[in-house]
Amino acid sequence: MSRIVTMSGSVRQGSLNTTLINAAGDLAVAAGHDVDALDLGSFALPLYDGDFETNHGIPAGATELADRIRQADAILIASPEYNGGPSGLLKNTIDWITRVEMTVLAEKPVGLLAASPGGNGGSHGIGVMTSIFSYMSLALHGEAFSLPKAYEKLEDGALNAEETARLGTWLDGVLAPLA
């Protein structure tokens, strides 16, 4: 059984990206994987600052996150788009965990997802995340999963059947290297 870490770059109640990553996690569990759903809001991480690190060391939350990611076989990350980029929460998390170990995200399939109420489906934020992860030499799945006009694709707070099937197909591709 493979272990999949999921995380949403949003901690907002009712977040579209958290809904999306939870749907991906549910599909991974249904396919027989073990899922560790990280709630980034539950880890105490100050804004990354080299002086803070020098004076106080790496926060325990960063070490715990890195340890849980290290134990994973694959990573799924849903990123909201804020002003054309990822959330500060997500970027700060990546900055801290790479201070624990630069390669903690390496050599694992990484799937990027984004949901947006707009027609672009978070594509600008996906582009920035792709650039960051390419710089870090991560094994990104070929294309990110984008869910434009997300509110129109929800039924009772969950993805509708058509989008769930599309997400399942995408997820199969991301997790194929684990087979």
C-alpha positions in Angstrom: 0.0 0.0 0.0 1.3 3.4 -0.9 1.2 6.4 1.4 -0.1 9.7 -0.1 0.3 13.0 1.6 -2.4 15.6 0.7 -2.4 19.3 1.5 -4.4 22.3 0.7 -2.8 25.8 0.5 -6.0 27.2 2.0 -7.3 26.9 5.6 -10.5 28.9 4.8 -13.7 27.2 5.9 -15.5 26.0 2.7 -12.3 26.3 0.6 -12.7 25.0 -2.9 -9.2 23.8 -2.9 -9.7 21.9 0.3 -12.8 20.3 -1.1 -10.8 19.3 -4.2 -7.9 17.8 -2.3 -10.3 16.0 0.0 -12.0 14.5 -3.1 -8.6 13.4 -4.4 -7.8 11.9 -1.0 -11.0 10.0 -1.0 -10.3 8.6 -4.4 -6.8 7.5 -3.4 -8.2 5.7 -0.3 -10.8 4.0 -2.5 -7.9 2.8 -4.8 -6.2 1.2 -1.8 -3.7 3.9 -0.7 -3.1 5.2 2.7 -3.7 9.0 2.9 -2.2 11.5 5.3 -4.2 14.7 5.0 -2.1 17.5 6.3 -3.9 20.6 7.7 -1.3 23.3 7.2 -3.1 25.6 9.6 -2.4 23.2 12.5 1.4 23.6 12.2 2.9 26.6 14.0 5.1 28.1 11.3 6.2 31.8 11.5 6.9 33.6 8.3 10.2 32.2 7.0 13.1 34.5 8.1 16.7 33.5 8.0 17.4 35.5 11.2 14.5 33.7 13.0 16.1 30.4 11.9 19.5 31.5 13.1 18.2 32.7 16.5 15.5 30.1 17.2 16.2 27.1 14.9 13.7 25.4 12.7 10.2 25.3 14.2 9.0 21.9 15.4 6.0 22.2 13.0 8.4 22.3 10.0 10.2 19.2 11.3 6.9 17.4 11.8 5.7 18.3 8.3 9.0 17.2 6.7 8.9 13.9 8.6 5.4 13.2 7.4 6.2 14.1 3.8 9.4 12.0 4.0 7.2 8.9 4.8 5.0 9.5 1.8 5.3 7.8 -1.6 3.5 10.7 -3.4 2.3 14.2 -2.7 -0.9 15.9 -3.8 -1.1 19.7 -3.3 -4.1 21.9 -4.0 -3.2 25.5 -4.3 -5.6 28.4 -4.3 -4.6 31.3 -6.6 -4.0 34.6 -4.8 -3.1 37.5 -7.1 -1.7 35.1 -9.7 0.3 32.9 -7.4 0.1 30.4 -4.6 -1.1 31.3 -1.1 1.4 32.7 1.3 0.6 29.7 3.6 1.7 27.2 0.9 4.8 29.0 -0.1 5.8 29.6 3.6 5.3 25.9 4.3 7.5 24.9 1.3 10.2 27.3 2.4 10.3 25.9 6.0 10.2 22.2 5.1 13.0 22.6 2.6 15.1 24.2 5.5 14.6 20.9 7.3 15.7 19.0 4.3 16.0 20.4 0.8 15.2 17.1 -0.9 12.2 16.1 1.3 9.9 16.6 -1.7 12.2 15.1 -4.2 11.9 11.7 -5.9 8.2 11.4 -5.3 5.4 12.0 -7.7 3.9 15.4 -7.0 0.4 16.3 -8.3 -0.7 19.9 -8.4 -4.4 20.8 -8.3 -6.3 24.0 -8.2 -9.9 25.0 -8.0 -11.3 28.5 -8.7 -14.7 30.1 -9.1 -13.3 31.8 -12.2 -12.8 30.4 -15.7 -9.0 30.0 -15.5 -9.2 27.3 -12.8 -6.2 28.7 -10.9 -3.9 28.3 -13.9 -1.7 31.3 -13.0 -1.1 29.9 -9.5 -0.4 26.5 -11.0 2.2 28.1 -13.3 4.0 29.7 -10.4 3.9 26.5 -8.4 5.2 24.6 -11.5 8.1 27.0 -11.8 9.0 26.7 -8.1 8.8 22.9 -8.2 10.8 22.7 -11.5 13.5 24.8 -9.8 13.5 22.2 -7.0 13.8 19.4 -9.6 10.6 17.7 -8.4 8.9 14.8 -10.3 5.8 16.8 -11.3 2.9 14.9 -12.9 2.7 16.2 -16.5 -0.2 18.5 -16.1 -2.0 19.9 -13.1 -5.6 19.2 -12.4 -7.6 22.5 -12.9 -11.2 22.9 -11.8 -12.5 26.2 -13.3 -16.0 27.5 -12.3 -15.8 25.2 -9.4 -19.0 26.2 -7.7 -20.9 25.1 -10.7 -19.3 21.6 -10.4 -20.3 21.0 -6.8 -23.3 19.1 -5.6 -24.1 19.2 -1.8 -20.6 20.5 -1.2 -18.8 17.7 -3.1 -17.6 17.3 -6.6 -20.2 16.2 -9.1 -19.9 12.7 -10.7 -18.4 14.0 -13.9 -15.6 16.0 -12.2 -15.0 13.1 -9.8 -14.5 10.8 -12.7 -12.1 13.3 -14.4 -10.2 13.7 -11.1 -10.0 9.9 -10.8 -8.4 9.6 -14.2 -5.9 12.3 -13.5 -5.1 10.8 -10.1 -4.5 7.4 -11.7 -1.9 9.1 -13.9 -0.2 10.8 -11.0 0.0 7.6 -9.0 1.0 5.3 -11.9 4.7 5.4 -10.9 3.7 3.7 -7.6 2.3 0.6 -9.3 
